[in-house]
Amino acid sequence: MKGFGVWRRKGLIIAGFFGLLLAGAATLALWGYGRDPLRSLPPPEHGLQAERTALSGPDHRLFEHVTLHGKLLGDIAFNLSLPDPLPPKKLPVVLVLGGLVTGADSIRYLKDAGDNAIASYAWPVPVRLHGVSAFMRQAPGLYHNVMTIPGQGASVLHWLISQPWADAERLSLLGFSQGALAAPAVQDIAAQDGTRVGCTIIAYGGAPLGALLAGNPHMKPAWLGKTLAPWVDLVFHCLEPTVHLPHLSGKFLVLEGRDDNLIPEAARNLLREAVPEPKTVITFEGNHMGVGPEKMALLQKIIETSKQWLIENGAINLGPD
């Protein structure tokens, strides 16, 4: 019973802190709730200095880590894979928003890339926070960084299509897992900035954000996620996928897991219905996607399905035979 009391007190302390933090952010959110959500987000930046570092990669591919030094958005990092040598024709461009853990390394799971430029975004937030005290110290900075994600993603898209090897008419955005939550806001703010995305993949996402927190089986104690869910929906309203999806155009592929334990069925349905037409919806058997050994077979199916859809829609070139 003593242990239970300590655990309960810790949970109350965490909830109290979250409540205070979210209450402050909610005050700002209420002020901007009725505004155009894009006006609440930092805009993309152009003409940024790029720092490029060569990475090891497979034969016939040039791998680089690129950091764009933003003025308001901070450092914007991503990995880039190009055919080596570059072909004479311009390259279709693909930006991957992967899961939080894989981040910029998502690019390494895409084999047989062909004559295409593929970039994978590095999230500006840590994968893990070690303890409540660490979260408390970093919470204001984390909130700021999360709000910069759409502007950062749109800045990367603009930088990519501005390169001499890029075919700006064949630009695709791929959002997987956490990336599926961010992709609509990234595409919306990019479109307002004059960058048109032709093909979009939204894989293993859901909405609203609060429902994902409330239904997350890893949230401990479980009541904490349910308590915070409505506050999350308010504070991060300008990032909600369903807020941005109605404004998007292009072609869409929606991928889902039939038994996804991280994305509640109602959240999957809401996101799917919000995706504009024309769209293709494919449901895979099994749980949420990932990069663990037990999920590699599913991951390869997702990658091959995504690649085939992009090829059929003229978004990318065929890979090597």
C-alpha positions in Angstrom: 0.0 0.0 0.0 2.9 2.4 0.7 4.3 1.8 -2.8 0.9 2.4 -4.3 0.7 5.7 -2.3 4.1 6.8 -3.6 3.1 5.9 -7.2 -0.2 7.8 -6.8 1.5 10.9 -5.5 4.0 10.9 -8.3 1.2 10.6 -10.8 -0.6 13.5 -9.2 2.6 15.6 -9.3 3.1 14.8 -13.0 -0.5 15.5 -13.8 -0.4 18.8 -11.8 2.7 19.9 -13.7 1.2 18.9 -17.0 -1.9 20.8 -16.1 -0.1 24.0 -15.3 2.0 23.8 -18.4 -0.9 23.0 -20.7 -3.0 25.7 -19.0 -0.5 28.3 -19.9 -0.2 27.0 -23.4 -4.0 26.7 -23.7 -4.4 30.4 -22.9 -2.4 31.1 -26.0 -4.2 28.4 -27.9 -7.6 29.8 -27.1 -6.5 33.2 -28.3 -5.5 31.7 -31.7 -8.1 28.9 -31.9 -10.4 30.7 -34.3 -7.5 32.0 -36.5 -6.1 30.4 -39.5 -3.9 27.6 -38.0 -1.0 28.5 -40.3 -0.8 32.0 -38.7 -0.1 30.2 -35.4 2.9 28.4 -36.8 6.4 29.8 -37.7 6.6 30.1 -41.5 9.2 28.3 -43.7 12.6 30.0 -44.3 14.4 30.3 -47.6 18.0 30.9 -48.7 19.4 29.1 -45.6 23.0 28.2 -45.3 23.5 24.4 -45.7 26.1 22.4 -43.9 26.7 19.1 -45.6 28.5 16.0 -44.3 29.2 12.8 -46.2 27.9 9.6 -44.7 28.7 6.0 -45.5 26.1 4.3 -47.7 25.6 1.6 -50.4 27.4 1.6 -53.7 26.0 4.0 -56.4 24.4 6.2 -53.8 25.7 9.5 -52.3 24.6 9.8 -48.6 24.8 13.2 -46.8 23.7 14.7 -43.6 22.4 18.2 -44.2 21.8 20.9 -41.6 20.0 24.1 -42.7 20.7 26.9 -40.2 17.4 28.6 -39.7 17.0 32.0 -38.2 13.6 31.5 -36.5 13.2 27.8 -36.9 16.6 26.8 -35.5 18.8 24.1 -37.1 16.9 21.9 -39.5 18.5 18.5 -40.1 17.9 15.7 -42.5 19.7 12.9 -44.4 19.9 12.9 -48.2 20.4 10.1 -50.6 21.3 10.7 -54.3 22.3 8.5 -57.2 26.0 8.5 -57.8 26.9 9.6 -60.3 24.0 12.0 -60.9 22.1 11.3 -64.1 21.7 14.0 -66.8 17.9 14.2 -66.2 16.4 16.0 -63.1 15.4 13.8 -60.2 12.0 13.3 -58.6 12.2 14.3 -54.9 10.8 12.4 -51.9 10.8 13.7 -48.3 10.2 11.0 -45.7 8.8 11.9 -42.3 9.5 8.7 -40.4 8.9 7.6 -36.8 10.4 9.4 -33.9 13.0 6.7 -33.2 14.2 6.2 -36.7 14.0 9.9 -37.8 16.6 10.8 -40.3 17.8 7.1 -40.5 14.5 6.2 -42.1 16.2 6.6 -45.4 18.4 3.5 -44.8 15.4 1.2 -45.0 14.6 2.3 -48.5 16.5 0.0 -50.8 16.9 0.1 -54.6 16.2 3.9 -54.6 16.9 4.3 -58.3 17.2 7.7 -60.0 15.4 9.6 -57.3 16.4 12.1 -54.6 15.3 10.9 -51.1 15.5 12.8 -47.9 14.5 11.9 -44.4 13.8 14.5 -41.7 15.4 14.5 -38.3 12.8 15.4 -35.6 13.9 18.4 -33.4 12.8 16.6 -30.2 14.6 13.9 -28.2 13.6 10.3 -28.6 13.4 9.8 -24.8 13.4 11.9 -21.7 15.0 10.5 -18.7 12.7 11.2 -15.8 10.0 13.7 -14.9 12.6 16.3 -13.8 14.2 16.2 -17.2 10.8 16.7 -18.8 10.0 19.6 -16.5 13.3 21.4 -17.5 12.8 20.8 -21.2 9.1 21.3 -21.5 9.0 24.9 -22.8 11.8 24.1 -25.3 10.0 21.0 -26.4 6.8 22.9 -27.0 8.6 25.4 -29.1 10.4 22.8 -31.2 7.2 20.8 -31.8 5.6 24.0 -33.2 8.5 24.5 -35.6 8.1 21.1 -37.2 5.7 22.2 -40.1 7.9 25.2 -40.9 11.0 23.0 -40.8 9.5 20.4 -43.0 8.4 23.0 -45.6 11.8 24.6 -45.5 13.4 21.2 -46.3 10.9 20.8 -49.2 11.8 24.2 -50.6 15.5 23.6 -50.3 15.2 20.2 -52.0 13.3 21.5 -55.1 15.7 24.5 -55.3 18.7 22.2 -56.0 19.9 22.0 -59.6 19.3 18.2 -59.8 15.7 18.4 -58.6 12.5 18.0 -60.6 10.2 20.4 -58.8 7.2 19.0 -60.6 7.6 15.6 -59.0 7.6 16.2 -55.3 6.3 13.6 -52.8 5.8 13.7 -49.0 5.7 10.4 -47.1 4.5 10.3 -43.5 4.9 7.1 -41.4 3.7 6.7 -37.8 4.5 10.0 -36.1 5.3 11.4 -39.5 1.7 10.8 -40.6 0.6 13.2 -37.9 2.9 15.9 -39.1 2.6 15.5 -42.9 -0.7 17.4 -43.4 0.6 20.5 -41.6 3.9 20.3 -43.4 2.1 20.0 -46.8 -0.4 22.8 -46.0 2.2 25.3 -44.9 4.4 24.3 -47.9 1.5 24.9 -50.3 0.9 28.4 -48.8 4.6 29.0 -49.3 4.3 28.1 -53.0 5.7 24.5 -52.8 3.3 22.0 -54.4 3.4 18.3 -53.3 2.0 16.0 -55.9 1.7 12.7 -54.0 1.3 12.1 -50.3 1.4 9.0 -48.2 -0.2 8.9 -44.7 0.7 5.7 -43.0 -0.4 4.5 -39.6 -1.7 7.8 -38.3 -4.8 8.9 -36.5 -6.7 11.9 -35.2 -7.3 13.8 -33.0 -3.9 13.9 -31.2 -5.6 13.7 -27.8 -7.2 10.4 -28.7 -3.8 9.0 -29.6 -2.5 10.0 -26.2 -5.5 8.7 -24.3 -5.4 5.3 -26.2 -1.6 4.8 -25.9 -1.0 1.6 -24.0 2.4 2.8 -22.9 1.1 5.8 -21.1 1.5 5.2 -17.3 -0.6 5.8 -15.3 -3.3 5.2 -17.9 -5.7 7.9 -16.5 -3.0 10.5 -17.1 -3.4 10.3 -20.9 -7.2 10.5 -20.7 -7.0 13.5 -18.4 -4.6 15.4 -20.6 -6.2 14.4 -24.0 -8.6 17.4 -24.2 -5.8 19.8 -23.3 -3.6 18.4 -26.0 -6.3 18.8 -28.5 -6.6 22.5 -27.5 -3.0 23.3 -27.2 -1.9 21.6 -30.4 -5.0 22.4 -32.5 -3.0 24.2 -35.1 -1.0 20.9 -35.7 -4.1 18.6 -35.9 -4.0 16.6 -39.2 -7.7 17.0 -39.7 -7.4 20.8 -39.6 -5.0 20.8 -42.5 -6.2 17.9 -44.7 -9.3 19.7 -46.2 -7.0 22.4 -47.7 -4.7 19.9 -49.4 -4.6 18.8 -53.0 -2.8 16.1 -54.9 -3.0 12.3 -54.8 -3.1 10.4 -51.5 -2.3 6.9 -50.2 -3.5 5.9 -46.8 -2.0 2.9 -45.1 -3.4 1.3 -41.9 -2.9 -1.6 -39.6 -6.0 -3.7 -38.9 -4.9 -4.5 -35.3 -2.9 -1.3 -34.6 -2.7 -1.1 -30.8 -1.3 2.4 -30.9 -3.9 4.0 -33.1 -7.5 3.5 -31.9 -9.9 2.4 -34.6 -12.0 5.6 -34.2 -8.9 7.7 -34.6 -7.9 5.8 -37.8 -11.4 6.2 -39.2 -11.4 10.0 -38.5 -8.1 10.6 -40.2 -8.9 8.4 -43.2 -12.2 10.2 -43.8 -10.5 13.6 -43.6 -8.0 12.7 -46.4 -9.1 14.4 -49.6 -9.9 12.5 -52.8 -8.4 11.0 -54.9 -7.1 8.6 -52.3 -6.3 4.9 -52.1 -6.7 3.1 -48.8 -4.9 -0.1 -48.0 -5.1 -2.0 -44.7 -2.4 -4.4 -43.7 -2.8 -7.3 -41.2 -1.1 -6.9 -37.9 -0.1 -4.3 -35.4 1.6 -0.9 -35.7 4.5 -0.6 -38.0 8.1 -0.4 -36.7 11.7 -1.3 -37.4 12.1 -4.1 -34.8 13.2 -7.6 -36.0 9.6 -8.9 -35.6 8.2 -6.1 -37.8 10.6 -6.1 -40.7 8.4 -8.3 -42.9 5.5 -5.8 -42.5 7.9 -2.9 -43.0 9.0 -4.3 -46.4 5.4 -4.8 -47.5 4.7 -1.1 -46.6 7.8 0.1 -48.4 7.1 -2.0 -51.6 3.4 -0.9 -51.6 4.4 2.7 -51.2 7.0 2.5 -53.9 4.6 0.8 -56.4 1.9 3.4 -55.8 4.4 6.3 -56.3 5.6 4.6 -59.6 2.1 4.1 -60.8 1.3 7.8 -60.2 4.5 8.9 -62.0 5.9 10.4 -58.8 9.3 8.5 -58.9 11.4 6.7 -61.3 11.8 2.9 -61.4 14.5 1.4 -59.3 17.3 -0.9 -60.8 16.1 -4.1 -62.3 
